[in-house]
Structure formats: structure tokens, C-alpha cells
């Protein structure tokens, strides 16, 4: 029920309750109280009854008296009944009433008292009562119309402000509240408009900074990569002896320079890829294909990566549909995930690559059985330049852009990417891509979007669903902000009957979106 309806009902209630009370009181009063007109009409009848009944009573002919009393209501509809009471000092019929105000009492000399009970109110009183009812209905109608008009005018500025606030919450910083009431509502609207304008300026500055950052990254990457190709070509020619035979130490030095040039070229290529992701210029070449073949080819290719570790790559593939996708981008993600899995697995271990349909998406996963990733590192894993602290990771450390690029590619297609890991038991990285490709690529923030933003979202969720105790509970988790640990925490609250099932499901759903990102809107697999 909206506010206007509530105010209208309240105003109508103020009019309706006194009106109904007045109506009931008037009806009771008119129904039970005789009027002078009624007395005037009944008085001659009382005299007539007296003249006929007294002789009968004097002779003891009670049956004749009862017959007389029974015939009177048949001839006088306004009289309900006539009775005779024992002798007592009865008041005159000219106005006094008995214990029942509808009874008229008439003394019959020293024989007794005649009680005449009126059957219905006087017709004039009934007419007056109808007039009152009609007047009350008119008043109620006018009150309803006035209430609707007043509440509409009163709530129009509030609705205007509410609409503008909703637009602002959706990111429309041009939303303004146009209120000219000359009161506190107008002052509130002015404050809102100033706040909206300030937020718009901040957002414009942020976009300018993001654009400048992306352009700088793109231009710098291009400019750095341009000389890399001839530099590497010259180094390769030098290494292969095109400019004369090299000594062993010279060849080793040139090889070292060439390896670092390759590494630098890879880093520059990664920066260039990130700039494309953030500028929505990431290129996809969609074609009809079966991604099961892509998974098999990538697994076969990666068998040659770090062969000294003797890692076995297994594939577990469900029947995948033929669809339109970019197999090269899928292979790029799988190569990155497989290289990490191989790097961080003990020698002689295995890695499992899986793919299966999941609604409107294809769900991929790469599972290793290495040392795993600590809970505090899992949230940061998709941040650029991040490297986990475990020794085995440091031994094979890269720049830390690979997973950030994978995340950008996946989110560009409205997919999801997330991680499940337990220290000492291994890691599984999941990602999804849609069966129907996304052609309208949107910019994805890869840099400066990670742990801090996720923690803010979790803080907000805990505060909204658990109240003041929420932030305290979140702090006691001590950074254990993994999907598994947070879902386990919510399940524990449900099992202890602290929250019901519906709230628990809502809690877990919002946590999942906070952990895995909100750039895409499809349900979690």
C-alpha cells in the first residue's frame, strides 16, 4: 500500500468514524424516544380504551379486555401492544416514560395503569433519519475527493524525489528533482540536486581518468612492442651465427638476453590485452565449432609445457553442442589455467580438464592436486600483478597478469570465473562462456578492481541481512572470504535456526555474486 492510499484512508477514517457514531446514536435516539406528536395521537386512543375497558374490568370480564387489547394493534399499526399493570402511581401520558422509553403509560383511575408500546418511530423522524444518512454520505464523498486531491498534491513532490533518487541509484547522474513547493521538500530537493551534480562530476572525472589510463596503457604497450620484433630478430640472428661464430660464453649471454626479450615481449602483449579489455576493443572471431575439440587440442599442446615435471593431463568431456564461439579465446584461457596448474603441481601428478553444458552456458574447469591456495590469497588471485606467497609459486613467478586477462575475457562474454581451493589438497578454477556469443562487447575493469571492492560488498551484505552484528561477524571470519567458507558460515547460521531457509538462500546467492563479480547477470552454475 503506497503512502497516498494510507493518507487517504486516514483522512476518510477521521470523517467516517465520527459520522458513523453520530448516525448510530441518532438512529437509536429516534427509534426509542417518543415524540410529542406520538403522544398527541395516542392520547385520544387511551381515552377511548379507558371508556371501554374500565366497565369490563369492573365486571371482571378479563377475556373481553384481552380481546380489546389484541384488536387495537390491528387498527393502529403504530402501536405494538397494549398491557395493563397493577395499580400504582403512574405519571400522566403527557410526556413521562416508563423504564422502556418506547412505552407510554396512562393511569386508569384506581384500577391500574395502561401501557401502550409504540411499534415504529414517527414517520417524520424516519424522514429526518434518512436526511441525516444522505447528508453523511455526501460528506464522506466530499471527504474522499478532498483527501485524494490533498494527498495527490502532497505526495507529488515526494514521488518526484523518489523517482529522481531511483534514477540516481541506477547511475543516471543527470537525474534532478524539480520541486517548487516553497517548503522543506523544496530544500530537500535542492540538496539532492547538488549531491547528484557532485556525483556526476566525480563520475565524469573517474571516466576521464579511466580513459586516460587505458589510452596510456594502450599507447605505451604499442610503442614498447614496436621495437621488440626487430630486436628479437637481430638477437636470434646473432645467436645463430649470422654475424660470425660466437664463443660459448657469448652464445650463453645472447641466449639470456633473448629469453628476457621474449619475457618482456610477453609482458607487453599482456598489457596490450588488458588495455583492449578495458577499452572494449577485445577482438573475438566467432565461428561454428565444437569446443570439445578445442579442449583436446589445448590439452595435447600443453603436454609439452615443462615436460621435466611429468604431469599427466586428463580430459573429462560431456557431450558438448556445436555452437558459435571463439575457440582461440577459449584455448587462451585454458592454456593459462593449465600452465598455472602444471607449475604448481608436484612432479608426476595429474591435472584434469573438464567441460559440460550448464543451461545457457558451457562450464569449464581445470583441477590440480597441488599445494592449493590459502583462503586469504583466493580473493586476490584475479587481481593484476598479484602473486601468492607460497614458495612454489615464487619459484615460477610471472608478472601476474594471466588470470586477470582470463577474467577479462570471460566477463566480456558475460561469463563467470571463480576458484575453489584448499591448502594441501589442490585447486580448481571454473569458468563459463555462453552458448550464444555476446557481440556487443562492454568495457571490463581489470585494473584496480579486486579484494577491496569485494570486501566492501561483503560488508554491505552482512550489514543488510544481519544488522549491526553483521560487520562484527564478518570481522571474526579473519579474511576467510572464500565462496566455500562463507557458504559454510551461512549454512551454520541456518542449522542453528538463527536465519530461515529463504534468508540463507538469499544470503548465499548475494555472497556468490560479490565473490565472483557482478559484471554478468546470469544465474550461477
Secondary structure as UniProt FT lines:
FT   HELIX           3..32
FT   HELIX           36..59
FT   HELIX           62..75
FT   TURN            77..78
FT   STRAND          79..85
FT   TURN            93..95
FT   TURN            101..102
FT   STRAND          103..108
FT   TURN            109..111
FT   STRAND          112..118
FT   HELIX           123..169
FT   TURN            170..171
FT   TURN            173..174
FT   HELIX           184..239
FT   TURN            240..243
FT   HELIX           248..278
FT   TURN            279..280
FT   STRAND          287..289
FT   HELIX           291..302
FT   TURN            303..306
FT   HELIX           307..309
FT   STRAND          312..317
FT   STRAND          323..325
FT   HELIX           327..343
FT   TURN            347..348
FT   STRAND          350..358
FT   TURN            359..360
FT   STRAND          361..368
FT   HELIX           375..378
FT   TURN            379..382
FT   TURN            384..385
FT   HELIX           391..395
FT   HELIX           402..412
FT   TURN            413..414
FT   STRAND          417..422
FT   TURN            423..425
FT   STRAND          426..434
FT   TURN            447..448
FT   HELIX           451..466
FT   TURN            467..468
FT   HELIX           469..476
FT   TURN            477..479
FT   HELIX           483..495
FT   TURN            496..497
FT   HELIX           501..516
//
